[in-house]
Amino acid sequence: MPELDAIDRKILSHLQNDSRLTMQELADKVGLSVSPCHRRVKLLEERGVISRYVATVDQKALGLHVSVFISIKLARQKEEDLNRFARAISKWDEVLECYLMTGNRDYLLRVVAADLASYETFLKTKLTRLDGIASIESSFALSQVKYSIALPV
């Protein structure tokens, strides 16, 4: 993949901040005319640097007041067990992020719920029903200090 130049990085920075910019607005911000700016954006999309455009929705505005970070330890770390776990949690809307980890835990999940009762329901009806889980440790976020989806460019 060719390196990103300074203009590509400016384009990415502006689009990460506001993906609803018109091509004219974006071109003005990065110092290009519309056609070259549009070509660069299309190339960034084609190369997979820009993977999609989304709306960021406020979690609390949807009534999802609880954020939980869950450490999962599997009974076995065989490939089929890892794949089974990944397939199962990929279907659950409450799980926003899931990472396969190094260290003494196998997975770290970020889960959202409306309240503690909703989280308990998620735990009892989904997570604890998965075969092969040795332990589950939940940590509740008291407040969010920083949240960003913008990557450093």
DSSP file (Angstrom, degrees, kcal/mol; ACC not computed):
  #  RESIDUE AA STRUCTURE BP1 BP2  ACC     N-H-->O    O-->H-N    N-H-->O    O-->H-N    TCO  KAPPA ALPHA  PHI   PSI    X-CA   Y-CA   Z-CA
    1    1 A M              0   0    0      0, 0.0     3,-0.1     0, 0.0    46,-0.0   0.000 360.0 360.0 360.0 126.3    0.0    0.0    0.0
    2    2 A P        -     0   0    0      0, 0.0     0, 0.0     0, 0.0     0, 0.0  -0.248 360.0 -96.9 -61.1 150.5    1.5    3.4   -1.0
    3    3 A E        -     0   0    0      1,-0.1     2,-0.4     0, 0.0     0, 0.0  -0.285  35.6-112.8 -65.8 151.2    2.3    5.8    1.8
    4    4 A L        -     0   0    0     -3,-0.1     2,-0.1     4,-0.1    -1,-0.1  -0.725  31.4-147.4 -84.0 133.0   -0.1    8.5    2.8
    5    5 A D     >  -     0   0    0     -2,-0.4     4,-2.3     1,-0.1     5,-0.2  -0.351  33.8 -89.6 -92.2-178.9    1.1   12.0    2.0
    6    6 A A  H  > S+     0   0    0      1,-0.2     4,-1.9     2,-0.2     5,-0.1   0.850 126.7  50.2 -61.7 -36.4    0.4   15.1    4.0
    7    7 A I  H  > S+     0   0    0      2,-0.2     4,-2.7     1,-0.2    -1,-0.2   0.915 108.8  51.4 -70.7 -42.1   -2.8   15.9    1.9
    8    8 A D  H  > S+     0   0    0      1,-0.2     4,-2.6     2,-0.2    -2,-0.2   0.922 110.7  49.9 -56.8 -43.4   -4.1   12.4    2.4
    9    9 A R  H  X S+     0   0    0     -4,-2.3     4,-2.4     2,-0.2    -1,-0.2   0.877 109.7  50.2 -65.1 -37.8   -3.6   12.8    6.1
   10   10 A K  H  X S+     0   0    0     -4,-1.9     4,-2.5     2,-0.2     5,-0.2   0.922 110.4  50.6 -64.4 -43.7   -5.4   16.1    6.1
   11   11 A I  H  X S+     0   0    0     -4,-2.7     4,-2.6     1,-0.2     5,-0.2   0.942 112.5  46.3 -58.3 -48.4   -8.3   14.6    4.2
   12   12 A L  H  X S+     0   0    0     -4,-2.6     4,-2.5     1,-0.2     5,-0.2   0.898 111.0  52.4 -62.8 -41.4   -8.5   11.7    6.7
   13   13 A S  H  X S+     0   0    0     -4,-2.4     4,-1.3     1,-0.2    -1,-0.2   0.931 113.0  43.7 -61.2 -46.1   -8.3   14.1    9.7
   14   14 A H  H  X S+     0   0    0     -4,-2.5     4,-2.3     1,-0.2    -2,-0.2   0.905 114.4  49.0 -67.9 -41.7  -11.1   16.2    8.4
   15   15 A L  H  < S+     0   0    0     -4,-2.6    -1,-0.2    -5,-0.2    -2,-0.2   0.860 108.3  53.7 -68.7 -33.8  -13.4   13.3    7.4
   16   16 A Q  H  < S+     0   0    0     -4,-2.5     3,-0.2    -5,-0.2    -1,-0.2   0.839 113.3  44.6 -66.4 -30.4  -12.8   11.6   10.8
   17   17 A N  H  < S+     0   0    0     -4,-1.3    -2,-0.2     1,-0.3     2,-0.2   0.850 138.3   1.3 -80.1 -36.4  -14.0   14.8   12.4
   18   18 A D    ><  -     0   0    0     -4,-2.3     3,-1.2    -5,-0.1    -1,-0.3  -0.711  57.1-178.7-156.5  96.8  -17.0   15.4   10.1
   19   19 A S  T 3  S+     0   0    0      1,-0.2    -4,-0.1    -3,-0.2    -3,-0.1   0.500  79.3  72.1 -78.7  -1.4  -17.7   12.8    7.4
   20   20 A R  T 3   +     0   0    0     -5,-0.1    -1,-0.2     2,-0.0    -5,-0.1   0.380  66.9 126.6 -93.0   4.4  -20.7   14.9    6.2
   21   21 A L    <   -     0   0    0     -3,-1.2     2,-0.1    -7,-0.1    -3,-0.0  -0.336  64.6-119.2 -57.6 139.5  -18.4   17.6    4.7
   22   22 A T     >  -     0   0    0      1,-0.1     4,-2.6     4,-0.0     5,-0.2  -0.397  25.6-109.9 -71.5 161.7  -19.2   18.3    1.1
   23   23 A M  H  > S+     0   0    0      1,-0.2     4,-2.7     2,-0.2     5,-0.2   0.869 121.4  53.7 -62.6 -34.8  -16.4   17.7   -1.4
   24   24 A Q  H  > S+     0   0    0      2,-0.2     4,-2.4     1,-0.2    -1,-0.2   0.927 109.8  46.6 -64.2 -44.9  -16.2   21.5   -1.9
   25   25 A E  H  > S+     0   0    0      2,-0.2     4,-2.0     1,-0.2    -2,-0.2   0.917 114.6  47.2 -63.6 -43.1  -15.8   22.1    1.9
   26   26 A L  H  X S+     0   0    0     -4,-2.6     4,-1.8     2,-0.2    -2,-0.2   0.930 111.1  51.0 -64.0 -45.8  -13.2   19.3    2.2
   27   27 A A  H  X>S+     0   0    0     -4,-2.7     5,-2.4     1,-0.2     4,-1.0   0.909 109.9  50.4 -58.5 -43.4  -11.3   20.5   -0.8
   28   28 A D  H  <5S+     0   0    0     -4,-2.4     3,-0.4     1,-0.2    -1,-0.2   0.899 109.5  51.2 -61.3 -40.9  -11.2   24.0    0.7
   29   29 A K  H  <5S+     0   0    0     -4,-2.0    -1,-0.2     1,-0.2    -2,-0.2   0.820 116.5  39.0 -68.7 -31.3   -9.9   22.7    4.0
   30   30 A V  H  <5S-     0   0    0     -4,-1.8    -1,-0.2    -5,-0.1    -2,-0.2   0.455 113.7-111.4-101.2  -0.9   -7.1   20.7    2.4
   31   31 A G  T  <5S+     0   0    0     -4,-1.0     2,-0.3    -3,-0.4    -3,-0.2   0.828  76.1 114.6  80.2  32.4   -6.1   23.3   -0.2
   32   32 A L      < -     0   0    0     -5,-2.4    -1,-0.3    -6,-0.2     2,-0.2  -0.816  67.3-107.3-123.1 166.3   -7.2   21.4   -3.3
   33   33 A S     >  -     0   0    0     -2,-0.3     4,-1.8    -3,-0.1     5,-0.2  -0.483  44.9 -99.4 -83.4 170.1   -9.8   22.0   -6.0
   34   34 A V  H  > S+     0   0    0      1,-0.2     4,-2.9     2,-0.2     5,-0.2   0.897 115.2  53.5 -62.2 -45.9  -12.8   19.6   -5.9
   35   35 A S  H  > S+     0   0    0      1,-0.2     4,-2.4     2,-0.2    -1,-0.2   0.935 111.7  42.3 -61.2 -50.7  -11.7   17.2   -8.7
   36   36 A P  H  > S+     0   0    0      0, 0.0     4,-2.2     0, 0.0    -1,-0.2   0.884 115.6  51.5 -63.5 -35.1   -8.3   16.2   -7.2
   37   37 A C  H  X S+     0   0    0     -4,-1.8     4,-2.4     2,-0.2    -2,-0.2   0.931 110.0  48.8 -64.7 -44.4   -9.8   16.1   -3.7
   38   38 A H  H  X S+     0   0    0     -4,-2.9     4,-2.6     1,-0.2    -1,-0.2   0.902 110.0  51.9 -61.6 -42.3  -12.6   13.8   -5.0
   39   39 A R  H  X S+     0   0    0     -4,-2.4     4,-2.4    -5,-0.2    -1,-0.2   0.916 110.0  48.9 -60.2 -43.6  -10.0   11.5   -6.7
   40   40 A R  H  X S+     0   0    0     -4,-2.2     4,-2.6     2,-0.2    -2,-0.2   0.918 111.2  49.0 -64.2 -43.6   -8.0   11.2   -3.5
   41   41 A V  H  X S+     0   0    0     -4,-2.4     4,-2.1     2,-0.2    -2,-0.2   0.935 112.0  49.1 -61.6 -45.5  -11.0   10.4   -1.4
   42   42 A K  H  X S+     0   0    0     -4,-2.6     4,-2.8     1,-0.2    -2,-0.2   0.900 111.5  49.7 -60.4 -41.4  -12.1    7.7   -4.0
   43   43 A L  H  X S+     0   0    0     -4,-2.4     4,-2.3     2,-0.2     6,-0.2   0.899 109.1  51.5 -65.3 -40.8   -8.5    6.3   -4.0
   44   44 A L  H  <>S+     0   0    0     -4,-2.6     6,-1.7     2,-0.2     5,-1.6   0.873 112.7  47.0 -63.1 -36.7   -8.5    6.2   -0.2
   45   45 A E  H ><5S+     0   0    0     -4,-2.1     3,-1.2     4,-0.2    -2,-0.2   0.934 111.9  49.2 -67.7 -47.3  -11.8    4.3   -0.3
   46   46 A E  H 3<5S+     0   0    0     -4,-2.8    -2,-0.2     1,-0.3    -1,-0.2   0.848 110.1  51.4 -62.5 -35.3  -10.6    1.9   -3.0
   47   47 A R  T 3<5S-     0   0    0     -4,-2.3    -1,-0.3    -5,-0.2    -2,-0.2   0.533 115.3-116.6 -79.7  -6.2   -7.4    1.1   -1.0
   48   48 A G  T < 5S+     0   0    0     -3,-1.2    -3,-0.2    -4,-0.3    -2,-0.1   0.542  84.2 119.5  83.5   6.0   -9.5    0.4    2.1
   49   49 A V  S   <S+     0   0    0     -5,-1.6     2,-0.7    -6,-0.2    -4,-0.2   0.934  81.0  43.4 -67.8 -45.2   -8.0    3.3    4.1
   50   50 A I  S    S+     0   0    0     -6,-1.7    -2,-0.3    -9,-0.2    -1,-0.2  -0.906  74.5 175.2 -96.4 113.0  -11.5    4.7    4.4
   51   51 A S        -     0   0    0     -2,-0.7     2,-0.3     1,-0.3    -1,-0.2   0.791  56.5 -28.4 -93.6 -29.4  -13.7    1.7    5.2
   52   52 A R        -     0   0    0      2,-0.0     2,-0.4    -4,-0.0    -1,-0.3  -0.977  52.0-114.0-172.5 169.5  -17.1    3.3    5.7
   53   53 A Y        +     0   0    0     -2,-0.3     2,-0.3    -3,-0.1    -3,-0.0  -0.975  39.7 172.1-118.2 131.6  -19.0    6.4    6.8
   54   54 A V        -     0   0    0     -2,-0.4     2,-0.5     2,-0.0   -35,-0.2  -0.897  33.9-118.9-136.7 162.8  -21.1    6.2    9.9
   55   55 A A        -     0   0    0     -2,-0.3     2,-0.6   -36,-0.0    -2,-0.0  -0.901  28.4-135.4 -98.6 132.3  -23.1    8.4   12.3
   56   56 A T        -     0   0    0     -2,-0.5     2,-0.4     2,-0.0    93,-0.0  -0.802  23.1-158.3 -89.1 121.4  -21.8    8.4   15.9
   57   57 A V        -     0   0    0     -2,-0.6     2,-0.4     1,-0.0     3,-0.0  -0.825  21.0-113.1-106.0 137.2  -24.8    8.0   18.2
   58   58 A D     >  -     0   0    0     -2,-0.4     4,-0.9     1,-0.2     6,-0.2  -0.552  20.2-148.4 -71.1 121.8  -24.8    9.0   21.9
   59   59 A Q  T >4>S+     0   0    0     -2,-0.4     5,-2.0     1,-0.2     3,-0.8   0.898  96.1  47.6 -57.6 -46.7  -25.0    5.9   24.0
   60   60 A K  G >45S+     0   0    0      1,-0.2     3,-1.9     3,-0.2    -1,-0.2   0.819 101.9  63.8 -69.9 -30.8  -26.9    7.6   26.9
   61   61 A A  G 345S+     0   0    0      1,-0.3    -1,-0.2     2,-0.1    -2,-0.2   0.771 102.9  51.1 -63.5 -23.9  -29.4    9.3   24.4
   62   62 A L  G <<5S-     0   0    0     -4,-0.9    -1,-0.3    -3,-0.8    -2,-0.2   0.352 124.6-106.2 -91.9   5.0  -30.5    5.7   23.6
   63   63 A G  T < 5S+     0   0    0     -3,-1.9     2,-1.2     1,-0.2    -3,-0.2   0.653  78.8 134.9  81.4  14.9  -30.9    4.9   27.3
   64   64 A L      < +     0   0    0     -5,-2.0    50,-0.3     1,-0.2    -1,-0.2  -0.707  17.4 157.3 -98.3  83.2  -27.8    2.7   27.5
   65   65 A H        +     0   0    0     -2,-1.2     2,-0.5    49,-0.7    49,-0.2   0.569  47.3  76.2 -87.8 -11.2  -26.4    4.1   30.7
   66   66 A V  E     -A  113   0A   0     47,-2.8    47,-2.2    -3,-0.1     2,-0.5  -0.898  53.9-173.0-111.4 126.8  -24.2    1.2   31.7
   67   67 A S  E     -A  112   0A   0     -2,-0.5    74,-2.6    74,-0.4     2,-0.4  -0.973  10.9-173.3-114.1 128.7  -20.8    0.4   30.1
   68   68 A V  E     -AB 111 140A   0     43,-3.1    43,-3.0    -2,-0.5     2,-0.6  -0.974  17.3-155.0-127.1 134.7  -19.2   -2.9   31.2
   69   69 A F  E     -AB 110 139A   0     70,-3.1    70,-2.5    -2,-0.4     2,-0.5  -0.949  20.6-163.4-106.5 122.8  -15.8   -4.3   30.4
   70   70 A I  E     -AB 109 138A   0     39,-2.3    39,-2.6    -2,-0.6     2,-0.5  -0.925  10.9-155.8-117.1 123.9  -15.8   -8.0   30.6
   71   71 A S  E     -AB 108 137A   0     66,-2.9    66,-2.4    -2,-0.5     2,-0.5  -0.858  16.2-163.4 -95.5 128.2  -12.7  -10.3   30.9
   72   72 A I  E     -AB 107 136A   0     35,-2.6    34,-2.2    -2,-0.5    35,-2.1  -0.940  10.9-168.1-116.5 131.9  -13.3  -13.8   29.7
   73   73 A K  E     - B   0 135A   0     62,-2.4    61,-2.7    -2,-0.5    62,-2.0  -0.985  16.9-146.8-114.9 123.0  -11.2  -16.8   30.4
   74   74 A L  E     - B   0 133A   0     -2,-0.5    59,-0.3    59,-0.3     3,-0.1  -0.538  17.6-127.3 -85.4 155.3  -12.0  -19.9   28.3
   75   75 A A  S    S+     0   0    0     57,-3.4     2,-0.3    -2,-0.2    58,-0.1   0.871  97.5  16.7 -67.1 -36.6  -11.6  -23.4   29.6
   76   76 A R        -     0   0    0     56,-0.5    -1,-0.2     2,-0.1    58,-0.1  -0.972  63.0-148.8-135.5 150.6   -9.5  -24.3   26.6
   77   77 A Q        +     0   0    0     -2,-0.3     2,-0.1    -3,-0.1    -2,-0.0  -0.086  47.9 139.5-110.3  33.9   -7.7  -22.1   24.1
   78   78 A K    >>  -     0   0    0      1,-0.1     4,-2.4     4,-0.0     3,-0.7  -0.450  65.8-111.2 -75.2 153.3   -8.0  -24.4   21.1
   79   79 A E  H 3> S+     0   0    0      1,-0.3     4,-2.7     2,-0.2     5,-0.2   0.869 117.1  52.7 -54.9 -42.1   -8.7  -22.8   17.8
   80   80 A E  H 3> S+     0   0    0      1,-0.2     4,-2.0     2,-0.2    -1,-0.3   0.851 110.1  49.3 -65.5 -32.6  -12.2  -24.3   17.6
   81   81 A D  H <> S+     0   0    0     -3,-0.7     4,-2.2     2,-0.2    -2,-0.2   0.911 111.9  47.8 -70.4 -43.1  -13.1  -23.0   21.0
   82   82 A L  H  X S+     0   0    0     -4,-2.4     4,-2.4     1,-0.2    -2,-0.2   0.924 113.8  47.6 -61.7 -44.7  -11.8  -19.5   20.1
   83   83 A N  H  X S+     0   0    0     -4,-2.7     4,-2.5    -5,-0.2    -2,-0.2   0.891 110.1  52.2 -65.6 -39.8  -13.8  -19.5   16.9
   84   84 A R  H  X S+     0   0    0     -4,-2.0     4,-2.0    -5,-0.2    -1,-0.2   0.923 111.7  46.5 -62.4 -44.6  -17.0  -20.8   18.6
   85   85 A F  H  X S+     0   0    0     -4,-2.2     4,-2.4     2,-0.2     5,-0.3   0.941 112.5  49.6 -62.6 -47.5  -16.8  -18.0   21.1
   86   86 A A  H  X S+     0   0    0     -4,-2.4     4,-1.5     1,-0.2    -2,-0.2   0.895 110.8  50.0 -60.9 -41.8  -16.1  -15.3   18.5
   87   87 A R  H  X S+     0   0    0     -4,-2.5     4,-0.5     2,-0.2    -1,-0.2   0.913 111.8  48.8 -62.4 -42.6  -19.0  -16.5   16.3
   88   88 A A  H >< S+     0   0    0     -4,-2.0     3,-1.2     1,-0.2     4,-0.2   0.950 113.7  42.4 -65.5 -50.6  -21.4  -16.4   19.3
   89   89 A I  H >< S+     0   0    0     -4,-2.4     3,-1.3     1,-0.3     6,-0.2   0.749 101.6  70.5 -73.4 -20.6  -20.6  -12.9   20.6
   90   90 A S  H 3< S+     0   0    0     -4,-1.5    -1,-0.3    -5,-0.3    -2,-0.2   0.719  95.9  55.3 -65.1 -19.3  -20.5  -11.5   17.1
   91   91 A K  T << S+     0   0    0     -3,-1.2     2,-0.6    -4,-0.5    -1,-0.2   0.561  87.6  93.9 -88.1 -10.1  -24.2  -11.9   16.9
   92   92 A W    X   -     0   0    0     -3,-1.3     3,-1.1    -4,-0.2    34,-0.0  -0.759  58.9-158.6 -96.4 120.3  -25.0   -9.9   20.1
   93   93 A D  T 3  S+     0   0    0     -2,-0.6    -1,-0.1     1,-0.2    19,-0.1   0.778  89.5  66.5 -64.4 -28.0  -25.8   -6.2   19.7
   94   94 A E  T 3  S+     0   0    0     17,-0.1    18,-1.9     1,-0.1     2,-0.8   0.777  85.2  80.9 -66.1 -25.4  -24.8   -5.5   23.3
   95   95 A V  E <   +C  111   0A   0     -3,-1.1    16,-0.2    -6,-0.2     3,-0.1  -0.738  52.5 171.5 -86.9 110.1  -21.2   -6.3   22.6
   96   96 A L  E     +     0   0A   0     14,-2.6     2,-0.3    -2,-0.8    -1,-0.2   0.814  67.4  13.7 -87.0 -33.3  -19.7   -3.3   20.9
   97   97 A E  E     -C  110   0A   0     13,-1.3    13,-2.3     2,-0.0     2,-0.3  -0.991  58.6-176.7-143.6 149.0  -16.1   -4.5   20.9
   98   98 A C  E     -C  109   0A   0     -2,-0.3     2,-0.4    11,-0.2    11,-0.2  -0.960   6.8-172.4-148.5 129.5  -14.3   -7.8   21.5
   99   99 A Y  E     -C  108   0A   0      9,-2.3     9,-2.0    -2,-0.3     2,-0.5  -0.977  24.1-134.1-125.7 134.1  -10.6   -8.4   21.6
  100  100 A L  E     -C  107   0A   0     -2,-0.4     7,-0.2     7,-0.2     2,-0.2  -0.777  42.5-158.6 -79.5 126.5   -8.6  -11.6   21.7
  101  101 A M        -     0   0    0      5,-3.1     2,-0.2    -2,-0.5    -1,-0.0  -0.644  21.5-132.9-114.3 161.1   -6.0  -10.8   24.4
  102  102 A T  S    S+     0   0    0     -2,-0.2     3,-0.4     2,-0.0     2,-0.2  -0.601  72.0  45.5 -94.1 169.7   -2.6  -11.9   25.6
  103  103 A G  S    S-     0   0    0     -2,-0.2    -2,-0.0     1,-0.2     0, 0.0  -0.619 115.6 -30.6  97.5-156.4   -2.0  -12.4   29.3
  104  104 A N  S    S+     0   0    0     -2,-0.2     2,-0.3   -31,-0.0    -1,-0.2   0.424 121.6  62.3 -88.4   2.7   -4.2  -14.2   31.8
  105  105 A R        -     0   0    0     -3,-0.4   -32,-0.2     1,-0.1     3,-0.1  -0.946  65.1-153.2-122.5 148.6   -7.5  -13.5   30.1
  106  106 A D  S    S+     0   0    0    -34,-2.2    -5,-3.1    -2,-0.3     2,-0.3   0.858  75.3  20.8 -88.9 -38.3   -8.5  -14.6   26.6
  107  107 A Y  E     -AC  72 100A   0    -35,-2.1   -35,-2.6    -7,-0.2     2,-0.4  -0.961  53.7-159.0-134.6 149.6  -11.0  -12.0   25.7
  108  108 A L  E     -AC  71  99A   0     -9,-2.0    -9,-2.3    -2,-0.3     2,-0.3  -0.996  20.7-172.0-124.9 124.8  -11.9   -8.4   26.6
  109  109 A L  E     -AC  70  98A   0    -39,-2.6   -39,-2.3    -2,-0.4     2,-0.5  -0.867  19.1-149.5-115.7 147.4  -15.4   -7.2   25.7
  110  110 A R  E     +AC  69  97A   0    -13,-2.3   -14,-2.6    -2,-0.3   -13,-1.3  -0.984  27.0 179.5-112.7 121.0  -17.1   -3.8   25.9
  111  111 A V  E     -AC  68  95A   0    -43,-3.0   -43,-3.1    -2,-0.5     2,-0.4  -0.921  14.8-154.8-123.8 143.9  -20.8   -4.2   26.5
  112  112 A V  E     +A   67   0A   0    -18,-1.9     2,-0.3    -2,-0.4   -45,-0.2  -0.920  16.6 169.4-118.3 148.5  -23.5   -1.6   26.9
  113  113 A A  E     -A   66   0A   0    -47,-2.2   -47,-2.8    -2,-0.4     3,-0.1  -0.974  42.0-119.5-150.1 159.9  -26.8   -2.0   28.7
  114  114 A A  S    S-     0   0    0     -2,-0.3   -49,-0.7   -50,-0.3     2,-0.3   0.891  89.5 -26.5 -68.5 -39.8  -29.7    0.2   29.9
  115  115 A D  S  > S-     0   0    0    -50,-0.1     4,-2.1   -51,-0.1     5,-0.2  -0.905  77.6 -76.8-161.1-177.9  -29.2   -0.6   33.6
  116  116 A L  H  > S+     0   0    0     -2,-0.3     4,-2.6     1,-0.2     5,-0.2   0.864 125.9  54.9 -64.2 -36.2  -27.9   -3.3   35.9
  117  117 A A  H  > S+     0   0    0      2,-0.2     4,-2.2     1,-0.2    -1,-0.2   0.906 108.3  49.0 -63.6 -40.9  -31.0   -5.5   35.4
  118  118 A S  H  > S+     0   0    0      2,-0.2     4,-2.3     1,-0.2    -2,-0.2   0.895 111.5  49.4 -64.8 -40.2  -30.5   -5.4   31.6
  119  119 A Y  H  X S+     0   0    0     -4,-2.1     4,-2.9     2,-0.2    -2,-0.2   0.912 109.1  52.3 -65.2 -41.2  -26.8   -6.4   32.1
  120  120 A E  H  X S+     0   0    0     -4,-2.6     4,-2.8     2,-0.2     5,-0.2   0.904 109.0  50.5 -60.7 -40.8  -27.8   -9.2   34.4
  121  121 A T  H  X S+     0   0    0     -4,-2.2     4,-2.9     2,-0.2     5,-0.3   0.928 110.6  49.0 -62.0 -45.5  -30.3  -10.5   31.7
  122  122 A F  H  X>S+     0   0    0     -4,-2.3     4,-1.8     1,-0.2     5,-1.5   0.934 113.5  47.7 -57.2 -47.3  -27.5  -10.3   29.1
  123  123 A L  H  <>S+     0   0    0     -4,-2.9     5,-2.8     3,-0.2     6,-0.3   0.927 118.4  38.8 -60.6 -47.6  -25.2  -12.2   31.4
  124  124 A K  H  <5S+     0   0    0     -4,-2.8    -2,-0.2     1,-0.2    -1,-0.2   0.844 122.8  38.4 -76.7 -34.7  -27.7  -14.9   32.4
  125  125 A T  H  <5S+     0   0    0     -4,-2.9    -1,-0.2    -5,-0.2    -2,-0.2   0.645 133.4  10.1 -94.7 -14.5  -29.4  -15.4   29.0
  126  126 A K  T ><5S+     0   0    0     -4,-1.8     3,-0.9    -5,-0.3     4,-0.4   0.648 123.1  40.6-124.4 -68.6  -26.4  -15.1   26.7
  127  127 A L  G > <S+     0   0    0     -5,-1.5     3,-1.4     1,-0.3    -3,-0.2   0.900 115.8  46.1 -63.0 -46.7  -22.9  -15.0   28.1
  128  128 A T  G 3 <S+     0   0    0     -5,-2.8    -1,-0.3     1,-0.3    -4,-0.1   0.630 104.9  64.5 -74.2  -9.9  -23.1  -17.7   30.8
  129  129 A R  G <  S+     0   0    0     -3,-0.9     2,-0.3    -6,-0.3    -1,-0.3   0.534  78.3 104.1 -87.7  -6.4  -24.9  -20.1   28.4
  130  130 A L  S X  S-     0   0    0     -3,-1.4     3,-0.8    -4,-0.4     2,-0.2  -0.595  73.9-125.1 -76.0 132.9  -21.9  -20.3   26.2
  131  131 A D  T 3  S+     0   0    0     -2,-0.3     3,-0.1     1,-0.2    -2,-0.1  -0.485  87.2  33.7 -72.5 145.9  -20.0  -23.6   26.6
  132  132 A G  T 3  S+     0   0    0      1,-0.3   -57,-3.4    -2,-0.2     2,-0.6   0.505  74.9 134.1  93.3   4.9  -16.3  -23.4   27.4
  133  133 A I  E <   -B   74   0A   0     -3,-0.8    -1,-0.3   -59,-0.3   -59,-0.3  -0.788  28.0-178.7 -91.3 125.7  -16.1  -20.3   29.5
  134  134 A A  E     +     0   0A   0    -61,-2.7     2,-0.3    -2,-0.6   -60,-0.2   0.843  66.6   0.2 -88.9 -38.2  -14.1  -20.8   32.7
  135  135 A S  E     -B   73   0A   0    -62,-2.0   -62,-2.4     2,-0.0     2,-0.4  -0.998  51.6-159.4-154.5 152.8  -14.5  -17.4   34.2
  136  136 A I  E     -B   72   0A   0     -2,-0.3     2,-0.5   -64,-0.2   -64,-0.2  -0.998   9.9-174.4-132.1 125.5  -16.2  -14.0   33.7
  137  137 A E  E     -B   71   0A   0    -66,-2.4   -66,-2.9    -2,-0.4     2,-0.4  -0.984   8.7-160.4-124.2 122.2  -15.1  -10.8   35.4
  138  138 A S  E     -B   70   0A   0     -2,-0.5     2,-0.4   -68,-0.2   -68,-0.2  -0.852   7.3-172.3-105.1 134.1  -17.1   -7.7   34.9
  139  139 A S  E     -B   69   0A   0    -70,-2.5   -70,-3.1    -2,-0.4     2,-0.4  -0.995  16.0-145.1-123.2 126.1  -15.8   -4.1   35.5
  140  140 A F  E     -B   68   0A   0     -2,-0.4     2,-0.4   -72,-0.2   -72,-0.2  -0.766  13.7-127.6 -95.8 131.8  -18.3   -1.3   35.4
  141  141 A A        -     0   0    0    -74,-2.6   -74,-0.4    -2,-0.4     3,-0.1  -0.617  14.8-165.3 -75.3 129.3  -17.3    2.1   34.1
  142  142 A L  S    S-     0   0    0     -2,-0.4     2,-0.3     1,-0.4    -1,-0.2   0.870  72.5 -13.8 -80.8 -40.3  -18.1    4.9   36.5
  143  143 A S        -     0   0    0    -76,-0.0     2,-0.7     0, 0.0    -1,-0.4  -0.982  67.8-111.3-156.6 158.6  -17.6    7.6   33.9
  144  144 A Q        +     0   0    0     -2,-0.3     3,-0.1     1,-0.2    -3,-0.0  -0.855  27.2 179.7 -97.6 117.9  -16.1    8.0   30.5
  145  145 A V  S    S+     0   0    0     -2,-0.7     2,-0.3     1,-0.3    -1,-0.2   0.874  71.1   2.7 -84.5 -41.4  -13.0   10.2   30.5
  146  146 A K        +     0   0    0      2,-0.0     2,-0.3     0, 0.0    -1,-0.3  -0.995  59.2 175.6-147.7 140.7  -12.2   10.0   26.8
  147  147 A Y        +     0   0    0     -2,-0.3     2,-0.3    -3,-0.1    -3,-0.0  -0.963  13.9 154.8-144.7 128.4  -13.9    8.5   23.8
  148  148 A S        -     0   0    0     -2,-0.3    -2,-0.0     1,-0.1     0, 0.0  -0.986  30.2-172.3-151.6 142.3  -12.7    8.9   20.2
  149  149 A I        +     0   0    0     -2,-0.3     2,-0.5  -133,-0.1    -1,-0.1   0.388  62.8 107.1-107.4  -2.3  -13.0    6.9   17.1
  150  150 A A        -     0   0    0   -134,-0.0  -137,-0.1  -133,-0.0  -133,-0.0  -0.662  64.0-143.1 -80.4 122.7  -10.6    9.2   15.2
  151  151 A L        -     0   0    0     -2,-0.5     2,-0.4     1,-0.1  -135,-0.1  -0.543  28.4 -98.8 -80.3 148.8   -7.3    7.6   14.6
  152  152 A P              0   0    0      0, 0.0    -1,-0.1     0, 0.0  -139,-0.0  -0.563 360.0 360.0 -69.4 122.7   -4.1    9.7   14.9
  153  153 A V              0   0    0     -2,-0.4  -140,-0.1  -144,-0.1  -141,-0.1   0.338 360.0 360.0-118.2 360.0   -3.1   10.6   11.3
